[in-house]
Amino acid sequence: MSDHSKIIISACLAGEECRYDCHAKPNLQMIELVKSGKAISLCPEQLGGLSTPRPAAEIQSNEKVLTIDENDVSDEYALGAQEAWNQTKNFTIKKAYLKSKSPMCGFGQIYDGSFSGKLIKGNGVFAALLIRLGIEIESIE
């Protein structure tokens, strides 16, 4: 991997306590990739201006992203996804390891929007952007 080639990793997988609940979901392999300089860790939700902690959010059937208290954070999610991508513009990105089920980073499965824990087929906002850009994604629990 050249110096300009990087892997994107969800910051919570790299040990950053940036999830909505102020927790991380550290994965030792992901942490090592960041420490070695092979990967860049990003939290698109924070880059979109959302605070930590923040209310849980899920993508609704109308594609809007709503918090559990029914605030529309769709614009923040769109901004965060774009800003996360912008932060990688100096690198060649071919792969991303993203946090599973997240409304931002989820790939293949996301929560259904009812805040009941039910999963459906779908992708988070950032994952969808990366798919459109041809980036390979692997979902990490």
Backbone as ProteinMPNN parsed JSONL, in Angstrom:
{"seq_chain_A": "MSDHSKIIISACLAGEECRYDCHAKPNLQMIELVKSGKAISLCPEQLGGLSTPRPAAEIQSNEKVLTIDENDVSDEYALGAQEAWNQTKNFTIKKAYLKSKSPMCGFGQIYDGSFSGKLIKGNGVFAALLIRLGIEIESIE", "coords_chain_A": {"N_chain_A": [[0.853, -1.188, 0.0], [0.724, 2.121, -0.966], [1.919, 5.336, 0.255], [-0.093, 7.072, -0.314], [-2.322, 5.579, -0.448], [-5.08, 4.57, 1.361], [-7.168, 3.02, 3.841], [-10.512, 3.44, 4.77], [-11.853, 3.719, 8.003], [-14.481, 3.304, 10.299], [-14.586, 5.549, 12.948], [-15.364, 4.738, 15.528], [-14.773, 2.045, 15.534], [-12.08, 2.155, 15.607], [-11.583, 2.729, 18.155], [-12.401, 5.208, 19.099], [-14.506, 7.124, 21.149], [-17.122, 7.901, 19.928], [-19.655, 7.237, 19.188], [-23.275, 7.526, 19.225], [-23.975, 7.019, 21.858], [-21.768, 7.665, 23.347], [-19.887, 5.653, 23.386], [-17.302, 3.429, 22.241], [-16.612, 0.974, 19.727], [-14.348, -0.843, 19.848], [-12.031, -2.493, 17.723], [-9.441, -4.609, 17.507], [-7.897, -5.206, 15.203], [-8.675, -3.131, 13.497], [-7.812, -0.899, 14.929], [-5.061, -1.325, 14.849], [-4.571, -1.05, 12.084], [-5.024, 1.703, 11.773], [-3.093, 2.775, 13.537], [-0.774, 1.913, 12.249], [-0.718, 3.507, 10.08], [-1.955, 2.756, 7.753], [-4.591, 3.205, 7.49], [-7.319, 5.545, 7.74], [-9.227, 7.002, 10.256], [-12.613, 7.925, 10.652], [-15.433, 9.806, 11.786], [-18.333, 10.217, 10.462], [-20.781, 11.226, 11.453], [-20.094, 13.013, 13.534], [-18.583, 14.748, 11.944], [-20.58, 15.882, 10.5], [-21.613, 17.662, 12.23], [-22.978, 16.737, 14.429], [-23.424, 16.183, 17.901], [-21.692, 14.43, 20.558], [-22.595, 12.922, 23.47], [-25.556, 11.921, 21.549], [-28.981, 11.809, 20.489], [-30.23, 8.58, 19.579], [-30.456, 7.586, 16.15], [-32.274, 6.693, 13.188], [-32.733, 5.526, 9.847], [-35.588, 6.325, 8.04], [-38.5, 4.988, 6.302], [-38.995, 6.812, 4.297], [-36.552, 7.704, 3.598], [-35.569, 9.753, 5.158], [-33.545, 10.761, 7.939], [-34.193, 10.281, 11.184], [-34.153, 11.208, 14.641], [-34.616, 9.418, 17.747], [-36.275, 11.017, 19.197], [-37.679, 12.251, 17.219], [-36.481, 14.307, 15.706], [-35.386, 15.692, 12.669], [-32.484, 14.789, 11.202], [-31.382, 14.576, 8.749], [-30.014, 16.374, 7.021], [-27.628, 16.852, 8.439], [-26.555, 14.305, 8.402], [-26.157, 13.917, 5.634], [-24.333, 16.005, 5.127], [-22.23, 15.207, 6.83], [-21.45, 12.732, 5.707], [-20.501, 13.609, 3.212], [-18.463, 15.368, 4.05], [-16.766, 13.591, 5.396], [-15.909, 12.046, 3.227], [-14.619, 14.102, 1.819], [-12.429, 14.523, 3.464], [-10.757, 12.529, 2.751], [-9.646, 13.087, 0.342], [-6.976, 13.433, -0.41], [-5.931, 10.961, -0.604], [-5.715, 7.634, -2.003], [-8.462, 5.733, -2.07], [-9.722, 2.566, -1.668], [-11.044, 0.759, -0.136], [-13.245, 0.267, 2.652], [-13.809, -0.169, 6.104], [-16.589, -0.449, 7.911], [-18.826, 0.422, 10.608], [-21.225, -1.873, 11.505], [-24.774, -1.864, 10.891], [-25.296, 0.806, 11.499], [-26.931, 4.013, 11.008], [-25.4, 5.699, 9.524], [-22.983, 4.399, 8.765], [-23.672, 1.761, 8.304], [-23.735, -1.25, 6.38], [-25.371, -3.158, 4.09], [-27.191, -4.089, 6.041], [-29.421, -2.306, 8.063], [-31.014, -0.62, 10.838], [-34.598, -0.598, 11.037], [-35.971, 1.84, 11.334], [-37.868, 2.038, 13.264], [-36.951, 2.02, 15.806], [-36.943, -0.314, 17.253], [-35.123, -2.312, 17.185], [-35.255, -3.957, 15.029], [-33.928, -5.295, 12.033], [-33.304, -4.413, 8.613], [-32.748, -4.853, 5.051], [-30.371, -2.67, 3.743], [-28.46, 0.418, 3.495], [-26.345, 2.656, 5.289], [-26.004, 6.272, 5.289], [-23.357, 7.245, 4.707], [-22.163, 4.851, 3.866], [-23.72, 4.348, 1.578], [-22.904, 6.481, -0.055], [-20.2, 5.798, -0.433], [-20.512, 3.39, -1.823], [-21.659, 4.347, -4.207], [-19.422, 5.615, -5.162], [-17.796, 3.546, -5.8], [-16.289, 2.219, -3.871], [-15.044, -0.52, -2.061], [-16.711, -2.164, 0.57], [-16.578, -3.397, 3.86], [-18.456, -4.734, 6.425], [-18.302, -4.326, 9.904], [-18.926, -5.772, 12.999]], "CA_chain_A": [[0.0, 0.0, 0.0], [1.538, 3.329, -1.029], [1.598, 6.345, 1.268], [-1.32, 7.773, -0.683], [-3.419, 4.624, -0.412], [-5.562, 4.392, 2.737], [-8.444, 2.372, 4.087], [-11.38, 4.203, 5.681], [-12.381, 2.939, 9.124], [-15.364, 4.03, 11.222], [-13.782, 5.939, 14.108], [-15.725, 3.959, 16.723], [-14.06, 0.767, 15.441], [-10.682, 2.453, 15.913], [-11.504, 3.0, 19.593], [-12.864, 6.546, 19.477], [-15.818, 7.116, 21.805], [-17.848, 8.894, 19.139], [-21.005, 6.774, 18.888], [-24.348, 8.322, 19.828], [-24.031, 6.746, 23.298], [-20.427, 7.975, 23.874], [-19.065, 4.457, 23.458], [-16.576, 2.967, 21.068], [-16.735, -0.459, 19.446], [-12.976, -1.079, 19.401], [-11.66, -3.719, 17.045], [-7.975, -4.542, 17.548], [-7.364, -5.168, 13.844], [-8.91, -1.786, 12.952], [-6.922, 0.005, 15.666], [-3.708, -1.544, 14.32], [-4.499, -0.456, 10.745], [-4.891, 3.157, 11.934], [-1.779, 3.04, 14.153], [0.29, 1.645, 11.277], [-0.792, 4.5, 9.013], [-2.596, 2.192, 6.567], [-6.009, 3.574, 7.479], [-7.752, 6.812, 8.323], [-10.5, 6.798, 10.952], [-13.516, 9.062, 10.497], [-16.798, 9.707, 12.298], [-19.132, 11.12, 9.639], [-21.835, 11.898, 12.225], [-19.479, 14.188, 14.151], [-18.193, 15.67, 10.88], [-21.799, 16.562, 10.075], [-21.991, 18.635, 13.248], [-23.744, 16.139, 15.52], [-22.669, 16.099, 19.152], [-21.581, 13.14, 21.247], [-23.64, 12.007, 23.016], [-26.656, 12.446, 20.746], [-30.075, 10.826, 20.446], [-30.149, 7.541, 18.55], [-31.128, 7.954, 14.901], [-32.469, 5.614, 12.235], [-33.266, 5.928, 8.548], [-37.006, 6.005, 7.912], [-38.885, 4.458, 4.985], [-38.97, 7.915, 3.337], [-35.127, 8.046, 3.458], [-35.169, 10.77, 6.141], [-32.906, 10.243, 9.142], [-34.829, 10.893, 12.344], [-33.721, 10.747, 15.956], [-35.665, 8.741, 18.508], [-37.229, 12.055, 19.614], [-38.307, 12.714, 15.982], [-35.812, 15.427, 15.039], [-34.846, 15.339, 11.362], [-31.047, 15.069, 11.108], [-30.989, 14.169, 7.398], [-29.014, 17.299, 6.475], [-26.375, 16.604, 9.149], [-26.025, 13.037, 7.896], [-25.656, 14.151, 4.273], [-23.137, 16.835, 5.262], [-21.178, 14.402, 7.441], [-20.965, 11.759, 4.725], [-19.707, 14.338, 2.217], [-17.268, 15.879, 4.71], [-15.871, 12.445, 5.623], [-15.275, 11.757, 1.935], [-13.712, 15.211, 1.508], [-11.204, 14.377, 4.257], [-9.929, 11.478, 2.166], [-9.35, 13.459, -1.044], [-5.544, 13.352, -0.697], [-5.552, 9.553, -0.571], [-6.393, 6.685, -2.882], [-9.313, 4.901, -1.213], [-10.338, 1.446, -2.378], [-11.768, -0.104, 0.797], [-13.676, 0.858, 3.927], [-14.366, -1.03, 7.145], [-17.579, 0.416, 8.543], [-19.604, -0.132, 11.72], [-22.468, -2.495, 11.037], [-26.134, -1.471, 11.3], [-25.381, 2.242, 11.76], [-27.622, 4.781, 9.966], [-24.387, 6.378, 8.724], [-21.955, 3.495, 8.254], [-24.174, 0.41, 8.083], [-23.628, -1.765, 5.017], [-26.123, -4.392, 3.899], [-28.298, -4.126, 7.001], [-29.578, -1.167, 8.975], [-32.254, -0.699, 11.605], [-35.751, -0.311, 10.161], [-36.562, 3.159, 11.548], [-38.888, 1.974, 14.32], [-36.241, 2.007, 17.091], [-37.331, -1.55, 17.936], [-34.054, -3.276, 17.028], [-35.487, -4.791, 13.835], [-33.026, -4.999, 10.931], [-33.776, -4.563, 7.235], [-31.708, -4.638, 4.054], [-30.165, -1.262, 3.455], [-27.149, 0.995, 3.756], [-26.306, 3.968, 5.907], [-25.78, 7.407, 4.388], [-21.961, 7.243, 4.25], [-21.964, 3.613, 3.101], [-24.348, 4.533, 0.265], [-22.026, 7.361, -0.823], [-19.02, 5.033, -0.833], [-20.942, 2.441, -2.856], [-21.784, 5.112, -5.459], [-18.07, 5.968, -5.599], [-17.085, 2.338, -6.166], [-15.416, 1.773, -2.789], [-15.403, -1.802, -1.457], [-17.042, -1.994, 1.984], [-16.769, -4.569, 4.721], [-19.177, -4.365, 7.638], [-17.696, -4.874, 11.121], [-19.869, -5.736, 14.133]], "C_chain_A": [[0.892, 1.243, 0.0], [1.098, 4.31, 0.054], [0.288, 7.056, 0.964], [-2.526, 6.854, -0.72], [-3.805, 4.379, 1.042], [-6.877, 3.633, 2.718], [-9.232, 3.299, 5.005], [-11.885, 3.25, 6.757], [-13.307, 3.836, 9.939], [-14.591, 4.292, 12.508], [-14.116, 5.13, 15.361], [-15.039, 2.599, 16.718], [-12.585, 0.927, 15.767], [-10.517, 2.872, 17.375], [-11.958, 4.379, 20.025], [-14.284, 6.465, 20.037], [-16.708, 8.181, 21.161], [-19.255, 8.447, 18.771], [-22.036, 7.642, 19.609], [-24.376, 8.186, 21.352], [-22.692, 6.979, 24.006], [-19.547, 6.743, 24.041], [-18.303, 4.259, 22.154], [-16.944, 1.507, 20.863], [-15.37, -0.927, 18.953], [-12.76, -2.475, 18.828], [-10.138, -3.657, 16.898], [-7.339, -4.478, 16.161], [-7.521, -3.768, 13.242], [-7.984, -0.766, 13.625], [-5.507, -0.106, 15.11], [-3.553, -0.943, 12.923], [-4.321, 1.059, 10.821], [-3.511, 3.497, 12.49], [-0.636, 2.879, 13.154], [0.301, 2.65, 10.123], [-1.446, 3.997, 7.74], [-4.044, 2.635, 6.424], [-6.207, 4.942, 8.108], [-9.099, 6.558, 8.995], [-11.313, 8.088, 10.898], [-14.833, 8.778, 11.198], [-17.647, 10.696, 11.5], [-20.232, 11.846, 10.42], [-21.276, 13.141, 12.914], [-19.086, 15.215, 13.09], [-19.39, 16.428, 10.315], [-22.327, 17.537, 11.11], [-22.805, 18.062, 14.392], [-22.855, 15.954, 16.739], [-22.573, 14.648, 19.617], [-21.644, 13.454, 22.73], [-24.705, 12.735, 22.18], [-27.773, 11.407, 20.759], [-29.837, 9.804, 19.331], [-30.939, 7.996, 17.329], [-31.243, 6.706, 14.028], [-33.04, 6.19, 10.951], [-34.701, 5.428, 8.446], [-37.311, 5.506, 6.498], [-38.88, 5.539, 3.909], [-37.552, 8.45, 3.105], [-34.672, 9.166, 4.392], [-34.482, 10.074, 7.307], [-33.495, 11.014, 10.321], [-34.229, 10.34, 13.624], [-34.906, 10.104, 16.663], [-36.693, 9.741, 19.03], [-37.768, 12.845, 18.415], [-37.724, 13.996, 15.395], [-35.201, 14.924, 13.738], [-33.377, 15.761, 11.307], [-30.501, 14.646, 9.732], [-29.894, 15.067, 6.825], [-27.653, 17.076, 7.123], [-25.735, 15.308, 8.663], [-25.447, 13.212, 6.497], [-24.36, 14.957, 4.308], [-21.978, 16.013, 5.807], [-20.595, 13.382, 6.489], [-20.062, 12.456, 3.71], [-18.409, 14.851, 2.831], [-16.268, 14.751, 4.99], [-15.151, 12.091, 4.318], [-14.271, 12.839, 1.573], [-12.382, 15.06, 2.253], [-10.279, 13.296, 3.705], [-9.389, 11.865, 0.794], [-7.857, 13.401, -1.4], [-5.033, 11.912, -0.751], [-6.269, 8.779, -1.673], [-7.154, 5.737, -1.966], [-9.939, 3.808, -2.067], [-11.221, 0.613, -1.472], [-12.13, 0.68, 2.043], [-14.185, -0.257, 4.832], [-15.297, -0.15, 7.964], [-18.369, -0.332, 9.607], [-20.951, -0.634, 11.216], [-23.695, -1.822, 11.638], [-26.341, 0.022, 11.533], [-26.152, 2.963, 10.654], [-26.655, 5.586, 9.094], [-23.482, 5.371, 8.029], [-22.453, 2.086, 7.951], [-24.12, 0.008, 6.621], [-24.357, -3.098, 4.939], [-27.337, -4.513, 4.793], [-28.253, -2.877, 7.873], [-30.86, -1.383, 9.778], [-33.399, -0.109, 10.785], [-36.419, 1.041, 10.378], [-37.589, 3.191, 12.664], [-38.285, 2.021, 15.727], [-36.607, 0.784, 17.936], [-36.236, -2.612, 17.856], [-34.198, -4.169, 15.813], [-34.579, -4.32, 12.702], [-33.708, -5.227, 9.588], [-32.567, -4.449, 6.306], [-31.59, -3.141, 3.818], [-28.763, -0.832, 3.811], [-27.299, 2.343, 4.425], [-25.913, 5.033, 4.892], [-24.35, 7.422, 3.838], [-21.665, 5.996, 3.424], [-22.545, 3.762, 1.697], [-23.488, 5.428, -0.633], [-20.802, 6.581, -1.312], [-19.355, 4.007, -1.914], [-21.04, 3.153, -4.202], [-20.411, 5.459, -6.039], [-17.218, 4.745, -5.937], [-16.119, 1.804, -5.116], [-15.931, 0.442, -2.24], [-15.624, -1.601, 0.032], [-17.12, -3.351, 2.661], [-17.386, -4.079, 6.021], [-18.553, -5.081, 8.831], [-18.677, -4.694, 12.276], [-19.307, -4.926, 15.284]], "O_chain_A": [[1.732, 1.395, 0.887], [0.053, 4.142, 0.682], [-0.365, 7.58, 1.865], [-3.639, 7.304, -0.994], [-2.958, 4.023, 1.861], [-7.594, 3.609, 1.718], [-8.663, 3.883, 5.927], [-12.291, 2.124, 6.469], [-12.97, 4.982, 10.236], [-14.01, 3.376, 13.09], [-13.23, 4.866, 16.174], [-14.751, 2.052, 17.783], [-11.917, -0.032, 16.155], [-9.443, 3.316, 17.782], [-11.906, 4.694, 21.214], [-15.153, 5.812, 19.458], [-17.006, 9.213, 21.761], [-19.982, 9.189, 18.112], [-21.686, 8.407, 20.507], [-24.754, 9.123, 22.055], [-22.506, 6.537, 25.14], [-18.556, 6.79, 24.771], [-18.625, 4.844, 21.12], [-17.529, 0.882, 21.748], [-15.225, -1.352, 17.806], [-13.231, -3.479, 19.363], [-9.611, -2.76, 16.241], [-6.35, -3.772, 15.965], [-6.621, -3.275, 12.562], [-7.441, 0.12, 12.964], [-4.831, 0.905, 14.922], [-2.503, -0.381, 12.612], [-3.566, 1.639, 10.04], [-2.837, 4.394, 11.985], [0.349, 3.615, 13.204], [1.212, 2.647, 9.295], [-1.496, 4.72, 6.745], [-4.652, 2.463, 5.367], [-5.386, 5.423, 8.89], [-10.001, 5.976, 8.394], [-10.784, 9.186, 11.072], [-15.301, 7.64, 11.208], [-17.68, 11.883, 11.823], [-20.578, 12.976, 10.077], [-21.902, 14.2, 12.888], [-19.238, 16.417, 13.305], [-19.23, 17.493, 9.72], [-23.363, 18.169, 10.904], [-23.278, 18.812, 15.246], [-21.679, 15.61, 16.62], [-23.283, 13.769, 19.127], [-20.799, 14.206, 23.216], [-24.749, 13.963, 22.113], [-27.514, 10.232, 21.019], [-29.306, 10.138, 18.273], [-31.947, 8.691, 17.446], [-30.425, 5.79, 14.114], [-33.736, 7.205, 10.962], [-34.992, 4.266, 8.727], [-36.466, 5.596, 5.607], [-38.772, 5.222, 2.725], [-37.368, 9.506, 2.499], [-33.486, 9.495, 4.409], [-34.8, 8.928, 7.627], [-33.322, 12.227, 10.441], [-33.845, 9.173, 13.697], [-36.05, 10.231, 16.227], [-37.842, 9.379, 19.279], [-38.252, 13.966, 18.57], [-38.413, 14.7, 14.657], [-34.577, 13.864, 13.704], [-33.066, 16.951, 11.358], [-29.306, 14.393, 9.581], [-28.949, 14.573, 6.211], [-26.63, 17.106, 6.438], [-24.514, 15.225, 8.528], [-24.362, 12.707, 6.207], [-23.403, 14.633, 3.605], [-20.859, 16.11, 5.302], [-19.381, 13.181, 6.46], [-18.986, 11.955, 3.385], [-17.358, 14.777, 2.195], [-15.061, 14.939, 4.838], [-13.941, 11.867, 4.307], [-13.187, 12.535, 1.075], [-11.331, 15.429, 1.73], [-9.139, 13.169, 4.15], [-8.737, 11.049, 0.142], [-7.513, 13.327, -2.58], [-3.837, 11.68, -0.923], [-7.292, 9.217, -2.199], [-6.547, 5.018, -1.172], [-10.603, 4.089, -3.065], [-12.055, -0.156, -1.952], [-11.437, 1.616, 2.441], [-14.893, -1.164, 4.393], [-14.852, 0.785, 8.63], [-18.559, -1.545, 9.527], [-21.71, 0.1, 10.582], [-23.654, -1.285, 12.745], [-27.474, 0.453, 11.746], [-26.053, 2.583, 9.488], [-27.045, 6.097, 8.045], [-23.242, 5.481, 6.827], [-21.705, 1.288, 7.386], [-24.416, 0.806, 5.732], [-24.005, -4.051, 5.635], [-28.39, -4.984, 4.363], [-27.198, -2.458, 8.349], [-31.685, -2.229, 9.433], [-33.191, 0.768, 9.947], [-37.364, 1.364, 9.658], [-38.126, 4.252, 12.982], [-39.013, 2.057, 16.718], [-36.587, 0.835, 19.166], [-36.399, -3.703, 18.402], [-33.365, -5.045, 15.583], [-34.464, -3.124, 12.436], [-34.562, -6.1, 9.44], [-31.496, -4.004, 6.72], [-32.594, -2.437, 3.708], [-27.976, -1.607, 4.356], [-28.25, 3.08, 4.166], [-25.532, 4.716, 3.765], [-24.153, 7.593, 2.635], [-20.992, 6.075, 2.397], [-21.918, 3.34, 0.725], [-23.357, 5.168, -1.829], [-20.416, 6.694, -2.476], [-18.556, 3.785, -2.825], [-20.568, 2.64, -5.217], [-20.256, 5.583, -7.254], [-16.055, 4.883, -6.315], [-15.225, 1.02, -5.437], [-17.126, 0.298, -1.983], [-14.821, -0.943, 0.694], [-17.652, -4.315, 2.112], [-16.899, -3.131, 6.638], [-18.304, -6.285, 8.783], [-19.193, -3.6, 12.501], [-19.96, -4.788, 16.319]]}, "name": "protein", "num_of_chains": 1, "seq": "MSDHSKIIISACLAGEECRYDCHAKPNLQMIELVKSGKAISLCPEQLGGLSTPRPAAEIQSNEKVLTIDENDVSDEYALGAQEAWNQTKNFTIKKAYLKSKSPMCGFGQIYDGSFSGKLIKGNGVFAALLIRLGIEIESIE"}
